């Protein structure tokens, strides 16, 4: 078992984490006995070739996939031991998600898309409005709140997605190839926002990327190869 001191020292503490997928009669090892510590406020980037296990690791940390073995403590909670209901509640309260596809609802405005996670909380309308406007201002879209996704550029859509990830004030933001569908300038802007969140907004950011230029925005990069850490 992990000591209480170790749990409190890191926002993420992983020990001997493994994930094996079964494809017919074949077992495919996605993660093999990984141990890793992530400090609060880090902007950690995960790199590796396709199939290296980087997205699997990200998804386990974020509580959207389960390991085959090992421990994954996030803010002192071993997320591998939570049942489905507990895990859903934990995700809603602690993790913001940003993906390559923006996943915005096309008939809702930027404001309404960002507000969606708050509809699961007990906040009243005025409290929700304050948090939505704060999140949109943080990503530089305070003047685009009433625009539909089709009225925004790709970079602006991803910034709306980041605002939606931030609106519940999570301590951990996970991003899976967040610049994969963006042009270079939009990608630079989005990465700058994630970097600022880590440096000045007390957020821990974990990002999967295949792009060394994107990884350079992080404070630390780790590499995976065939389910194992290589550095």
C-alpha positions in Angstrom: 0.0 0.0 0.0 1.1 3.6 -0.6 2.1 5.6 2.4 -0.1 8.6 3.2 2.9 10.9 2.8 3.4 9.7 -0.8 -0.3 10.1 -1.6 -0.3 13.7 -0.4 3.0 14.7 -2.1 1.7 14.1 -5.6 -1.6 14.8 -7.4 -1.1 11.5 -9.3 0.8 8.5 -7.9 0.8 5.3 -10.0 2.4 2.0 -9.0 2.8 -1.1 -11.1 -0.1 -0.2 -13.3 -1.0 -2.7 -16.1 -3.6 -2.9 -18.7 -4.2 -6.0 -20.9 -6.8 -6.1 -23.7 -8.1 -9.4 -25.0 -8.6 -9.6 -28.7 -10.0 -13.0 -29.4 -7.5 -15.5 -28.1 -4.7 -13.0 -28.0 -3.8 -10.8 -25.0 -2.5 -7.4 -25.9 -0.5 -5.5 -23.2 -1.2 -1.8 -23.4 0.6 -0.9 -20.1 3.2 -3.0 -18.4 3.9 -2.4 -14.7 4.1 1.4 -15.0 5.1 3.5 -12.0 4.8 7.3 -12.2 4.5 10.4 -10.0 2.9 13.6 -11.2 3.3 16.8 -9.2 0.5 19.3 -8.7 0.8 22.1 -11.2 2.8 20.2 -13.7 2.1 20.3 -17.4 3.0 16.7 -18.3 3.1 15.6 -21.9 2.9 11.9 -22.9 4.6 10.9 -26.1 5.1 7.7 -28.0 4.2 5.9 -31.2 0.7 4.7 -32.0 -0.1 1.8 -29.7 2.4 2.7 -27.1 -0.2 3.0 -24.3 -0.2 6.8 -23.8 -3.9 7.3 -24.3 -4.7 4.2 -22.2 -2.6 5.7 -19.4 -4.3 9.1 -19.7 -7.8 7.5 -19.7 -7.0 5.4 -16.5 -5.8 8.5 -14.7 -8.9 10.3 -15.8 -11.2 7.5 -14.6 -12.6 6.6 -18.0 -10.8 3.3 -18.3 -9.9 0.7 -15.8 -6.5 -1.1 -15.4 -6.0 -4.8 -15.2 -3.7 -4.4 -12.1 -1.8 -1.9 -10.0 -2.8 1.3 -8.3 -3.6 4.8 -9.5 -4.1 7.4 -6.8 -5.4 10.8 -7.9 -5.6 13.4 -5.1 -5.3 10.5 -2.6 -8.1 8.5 -4.1 -7.3 5.1 -5.7 -9.6 5.5 -8.7 -9.2 1.8 -9.6 -11.2 0.9 -6.5 -14.3 3.1 -7.2 -17.5 1.6 -8.5 -19.1 3.0 -11.6 -21.3 5.5 -9.7 -18.5 6.7 -7.5 -16.2 7.0 -10.5 -18.7 9.1 -12.4 -19.1 11.5 -9.4 -15.4 11.7 -8.9 -14.8 12.5 -12.6 -17.4 15.3 -12.6 -15.8 16.9 -9.5 -12.1 16.5 -10.3 -11.3 16.1 -14.0 -11.8 18.3 -17.1 -11.6 16.6 -20.5 -10.3 18.1 -23.8 -10.2 15.8 -26.8 -9.1 16.1 -30.5 -12.7 16.3 -31.5 -14.4 19.3 -29.9 -17.6 17.4 -29.1 -19.7 20.6 -29.0 -23.4 20.3 -29.4 -24.1 22.2 -32.7 -27.5 23.7 -31.7 -26.2 25.2 -28.5 -24.3 28.4 -28.2 -20.8 28.6 -26.8 -22.3 29.6 -23.4 -24.7 26.8 -23.4 -22.1 24.2 -24.3 -19.8 25.4 -21.5 -22.8 25.4 -19.0 -23.6 21.7 -19.6 -21.5 20.2 -16.9 -22.9 22.6 -14.4 -26.4 21.4 -15.0 -25.4 18.3 -13.0 -24.6 20.4 -10.0 -26.7 22.2 -7.4 -25.5 25.6 -8.5 -28.3 28.2 -9.2 -28.6 30.1 -12.5 -26.6 33.1 -11.2 -23.8 30.9 -9.9 -23.7 29.0 -13.2 -23.6 32.2 -15.2 -20.6 33.5 -13.2 -18.6 30.3 -13.7 -19.4 30.1 -17.4 -18.5 33.7 -18.1 -15.3 33.3 -16.1 -14.3 30.2 -18.1 -15.0 31.8 -21.4 -13.0 34.9 -20.4 -10.1 32.7 -19.4 -9.9 31.3 -22.9 -10.4 34.6 -24.6 -14.0 34.1 -25.8 -16.0 36.3 -23.6 -17.3 38.1 -26.7 -18.3 34.9 -28.4 -20.6 33.4 -25.8 -23.8 33.6 -28.0 -22.2 32.2 -31.1 -23.0 28.7 -32.3 -20.2 26.3 -33.1 -20.6 26.7 -36.8 -20.0 30.4 -36.4 -16.6 29.8 -34.8 -13.2 28.8 -36.2 -11.7 25.4 -35.3 -9.4 27.0 -32.8 -12.3 28.9 -31.1 -14.3 25.7 -30.9 -11.4 24.0 -29.1 -11.2 26.9 -26.8 -14.9 26.5 -26.0 -14.1 22.9 -25.2 -11.4 23.9 -22.9 -13.7 26.4 -21.2 -16.2 23.6 -20.7 -13.5 21.4 -19.2 -12.6 24.2 -16.7 -16.1 25.4 -15.7 -16.4 22.9 -12.8 -13.0 24.1 -11.5 -11.3 20.7 -11.7 -7.8 20.4 -10.3 -6.8 18.1 -13.2 -7.2 18.7 -16.9 -6.5 15.9 -19.3 -6.1 16.5 -23.1 -5.8 13.8 -25.7 -4.3 15.2 -28.9 -6.1 18.6 -28.4 -4.4 20.2 -31.4 -4.7 17.4 -33.8 -7.5 19.1 -35.9 -6.1 22.6 -35.7 -3.9 24.8 -37.9 -0.5 25.9 -36.5 -1.6 29.3 -35.2 -4.8 27.9 -33.5 -2.7 25.0 -32.1 -0.2 27.5 -30.6 -3.0 29.5 -29.0 -4.6 26.4 -27.5 -1.3 25.1 -26.1 -0.6 28.6 -24.7 -3.9 28.4 -22.8 -3.0 24.9 -21.4 0.4 26.2 -20.4 -1.1 29.2 -18.6 -3.5 27.0 -16.7 -0.6 25.1 -15.3 1.6 28.1 -14.6 -0.9 30.6 -13.2 -4.3 28.9 -12.5 -3.1 26.1 -10.2 -4.2 23.3 -12.7 -2.4 20.1 -13.4 -2.5 19.4 -17.1 -1.7 16.0 -18.7 -1.6 15.9 -22.5 -1.1 13.2 -25.0 0.6 14.3 -28.2 2.6 13.0 -31.1 4.0 16.4 -31.9 7.3 17.5 -30.4 6.4 21.1 -30.9 3.3 20.7 -28.8 5.2 18.7 -26.2 7.6 21.6 -25.8 4.9 23.6 -24.1 4.9 21.2 -21.2 7.0 21.3 -18.1 8.0 17.7 -18.5 7.7 15.0 -21.2 7.7 11.3 -20.7 7.9 8.7 -23.5 6.1 5.4 -23.7 7.1 2.5 -25.9 5.2 -0.8 -26.0 3.4 -0.1 -22.8 6.5 0.9 -20.8 8.2 4.2 -19.8 11.4 4.7 -21.7 12.7 7.7 -19.7 
